[in-house]
Amino acid sequence: MTKRVLAVGAAILTAAAGPALAQSPEAFYKDKTIKIMVGHAPGGGFDAYARLGADMLKKHLPGISAVVVENKPGGGGLVAAAFFYAQGARDGTMMASFPEQLANTQMLQPTVAKWNVREMPYMGSFAPVNSGLLLRKGAAAKSIADMKTIESSVGCDGVASQGYQYPAMLKNLGGFKFKMVCGYRGSPAYLLALERGEIDIASNAWNALRITHREKIKSGEVTLFAQGGLKRDPEIADAPLLQDLVEGKEAKETIAFASSGAAIGRSLILPPGVPADRVAYLRSVFDKMVKDPEMIALANSRKLTLAPTSGAEIDKVVATILAAPKGLVEKAAAAMK
């Protein structure tokens, strides 16, 4: 009799638990608050795309309570990425906007990277991103040739950011006399330092510079003398790629590897452990969201470019970066010291 009672009780509990276990992603998100973590200070390109995504997720995740953007600057995104990987909510209510070099940094600086990108699926990318390197008008160096003989100070936030990595590679592979000045709290801070004449050179995503510095470039207040990426951005096609500024096949290949994250661009990533059905759902939401005419209009009104790539395709880019030959990774790592 006791066994029969226990069996019946277990059956009742199993039946009651069934609907909860089979809860659809759509049902799960009802009344939930979504958090988007940004590894940089407010006002920059990462923040702009995160807030664009937040505004549209309110429409495309039906039933959610709110979407909150949380800025956690530090170390060029390192602080937030490490926190997100270790402590980010695993239920699909948390996502992030981090540097496109996350996978590269994992390979190049394994003691610095406190994460494993293999375990963090991407929702999708809003747009690829090339970086633009700016030279202020009053700097002692007036040209690329001058930069190899005259010392120029370069502002940056942390060693994981393109603001540090790209100029450092020009210094070590191209003979540029750059003095790295890191510690600024994000690109808005070191771009302001550039305008004040505190530094000579600054690197930032063209997606952001096209909003904040287009007129300054036109007026000659600053010169965009190079860009980071695998191919030239059509809007700044006259600016050479970093690979074009160094000699030798090995140096060019090394910089190309370090620039490969440009295809990842401004994206949304999820922490480890999010259930597969929710990952798939969020990816489908992202793909639908970035094609929404309302979002396209909103992006245009904010002067943000949209050239989306699916999360699955971004994962392939990440896999390629993580599969880079050991020798190439070692050369790139040495070039960033």
Long-range contacts (C-beta under 8 A, 24 or more apart in sequence): 24-277, 25-92, 25-277, 25-278, 25-280, 25-281, 25-282, 26-62, 26-63, 26-281, 28-91, 28-92, 28-278, 29-61, 29-62, 29-63, 29-64, 29-92, 29-93, 30-63, 30-64, 31-63, 31-64, 31-65, 32-63, 32-64, 32-65, 32-93, 33-64, 33-65, 33-66, 33-67, 33-68, 33-93, 34-61, 34-64, 34-66, 34-67, 34-68, 34-93, 34-94, 34-95, 35-67, 35-68, 35-69, 35-70, 35-89, 35-93, 35-94, 35-95, 36-67, 36-68, 36-69, 36-70, 36-94, 36-95, 36-96, 36-97, 36-268, 37-70, 37-72, 37-80, 37-83, 37-84, 37-88, 37-94, 37-95, 37-96, 37-97, 38-69, 38-70, 38-71, 38-72, 38-73, 38-80, 38-96, 38-97, 39-72, 39-73, 39-74, 39-76, 39-77, 39-78, 39-79, 39-80, 39-81, 39-96, 39-97, 39-98, 39-99, 40-71, 40-73, 40-76, 40-77, 40-157, 40-186, 40-187, 41-71, 41-73, 41-185, 41-186, 41-187, 41-188, 41-189, 42-71, 42-188, 43-186, 43-188, 44-186, 44-187, 44-188, 44-204, 44-208, 45-129, 45-187, 45-204, 45-205, 45-207, 45-208, 45-266, 46-77, 46-97, 46-98, 46-99, 46-266, 47-71, 47-97, 48-208, 48-211, 48-302, 48-304, 49-97, 49-126, 49-127, 49-207, 49-266, 49-304, 50-97, 50-268, 52-126, 52-295, 52-298, 52-299, 52-302, 52-304, 53-97, 53-126, 53-268, 53-289, 55-298, 56-289, 56-292, 56-294, 56-295, 56-298, 57-285, 57-289, 59-289, 59-292, 59-294, 60-285, 60-288, 60-289, 60-292, 61-285, 73-157, 73-185, 73-186, 74-158, 74-185, 75-157, 75-158, 75-159, 75-160, 76-156, 76-157, 76-158, 76-159, 76-160, 76-161, 76-163, 76-164, 77-102, 77-158, 77-160, 77-161, 78-105, 78-112, 78-113, 78-114, 78-158, 78-159, 78-160, 81-113, 81-114, 81-115, 81-160, 82-114, 82-115, 84-115, 84-269, 84-271, 85-114, 85-115, 85-116, 85-119, 85-120, 85-271, 85-272, 86-114, 86-115, 88-271, 88-272, 89-271, 90-271, 90-272, 90-273, 90-274, 91-274, 91-275, 91-278, 92-270, 92-274, 92-275, 92-278, 92-279, 92-281, 92-282, 94-270, 94-271, 95-123, 95-268, 95-269, 95-270, 95-282, 96-268, 96-269, 96-270, 96-271, 97-266, 97-267, 97-268, 97-269, 98-269, 99-160, 99-161, 99-162, 99-261, 100-129, 100-162, 100-261, 100-262, 100-263, 100-264, 100-265, 100-266, 100-267, 101-160, 101-161, 101-162, 101-165, 101-258, 101-261, 102-261, 102-264, 102-269, 103-261, 103-264, 103-317, 103-318, 103-321, 103-322, 104-165, 104-257, 104-258, 104-260, 104-261, 104-321, 104-332, 105-160, 106-322, 107-321, 107-322, 107-324, 107-329, 107-333, 108-258, 108-329, 108-332, 108-333, 108-336, 109-159, 109-160, 109-333, 109-336, 112-159, 112-160, 113-160, 116-272, 117-318, 117-322, 118-318, 118-322, 119-272, 119-273, 120-269, 120-270, 120-271, 120-272, 121-269, 121-270, 121-274, 121-279, 121-283, 121-311, 121-315, 122-264, 122-267, 122-268, 122-269, 122-270, 122-311, 122-314, 122-315, 122-318, 123-267, 123-268, 123-269, 123-270, 123-282, 123-283, 123-285, 123-286, 123-311, 124-267, 124-268, 124-283, 124-286, 124-287, 124-290, 124-308, 124-309, 124-310, 124-311, 124-314, 125-263, 125-264, 125-265, 125-266, 125-267, 125-308, 125-309, 125-314, 126-265, 126-266, 126-267, 126-268, 126-290, 126-299, 126-304, 126-306, 126-307, 126-308, 127-207, 127-265, 127-266, 127-304, 127-305, 127-306, 127-307, 127-308, 128-229, 128-262, 128-263, 128-264, 128-265, 128-307, 128-309, 129-205, 129-206, 129-207, 129-229, 129-262, 129-265, 129-266, 130-205, 130-206, 130-227, 130-228, 130-229, 130-232, 130-233, 130-236, 130-262, 131-162, 131-163, 131-166, 131-203, 131-204, 131-205, 131-206, 131-227, 131-228, 131-229, 131-262, 132-203, 132-204, 132-205, 132-206, 132-209, 132-213, 132-224, 132-226, 132-227, 132-236, 132-239, 133-166, 133-167, 133-201, 133-202, 133-203, 133-224, 133-225, 133-226, 133-227, 133-228, 133-239, 134-191, 134-194, 134-201, 134-202, 134-203, 134-204, 134-209, 134-213, 134-217, 134-222, 134-223, 134-224, 134-225, 135-200, 135-201, 135-222, 135-223, 135-225, 136-194, 136-195, 136-197, 136-199, 136-200, 136-201, 136-221, 136-222, 137-220, 137-221, 137-222, 137-223, 138-197, 139-200, 139-201, 140-200, 141-200, 143-225, 144-225, 144-226, 144-245, 147-176, 147-177, 147-178, 148-174, 148-175, 148-176, 148-177, 149-177, 150-177, 151-177, 151-178, 151-179, 152-176, 152-177, 152-178, 152-179, 152-200, 152-201, 153-178, 153-179, 153-181, 153-198, 153-199, 153-200, 153-201, 154-178, 154-179, 154-180, 154-181, 154-199, 154-200, 154-201, 154-202, 154-203, 155-181, 155-182, 155-184, 155-190, 155-191, 155-193, 155-194, 155-198, 155-199, 155-201, 155-202, 156-180, 156-181, 156-182, 156-184, 156-190, 156-202, 156-203, 157-182, 157-183, 157-184, 157-185, 157-186, 157-187, 157-189, 157-190, 158-182, 159-336, 162-203, 162-204, 162-205, 162-228, 163-187, 163-190, 163-202, 163-203, 163-204, 164-336, 165-258, 165-336, 166-203, 166-228, 166-242, 166-258, 166-259, 167-201, 167-203, 168-335, 168-336, 168-337, 169-242, 169-254, 169-255, 169-258, 169-332, 169-335, 169-336, 170-226, 170-242, 170-245, 170-246, 172-334, 172-335, 172-336, 172-337, 173-246, 173-251, 173-254, 173-255, 173-335, 174-245, 174-246, 174-247, 174-251, 194-222, 195-221, 203-228, 205-266, 206-233, 206-235, 206-236, 207-265, 207-266, 207-304, 207-305, 210-235, 210-303, 210-305, 211-302, 211-303, 211-304, 228-259, 228-262, 229-259, 229-262, 230-256, 230-259, 230-260, 230-262, 230-263, 250-331, 253-328, 254-328, 254-331, 254-332, 254-335, 255-332, 255-335, 257-321, 257-324, 257-328, 257-329, 257-332, 258-332, 258-335, 258-336, 260-317, 260-320, 260-321, 261-317, 261-321, 263-309, 263-314, 263-317, 264-314, 264-317, 264-318, 265-309, 267-309, 267-314, 279-311, 283-310, 283-311, 283-312, 286-310, 286-311
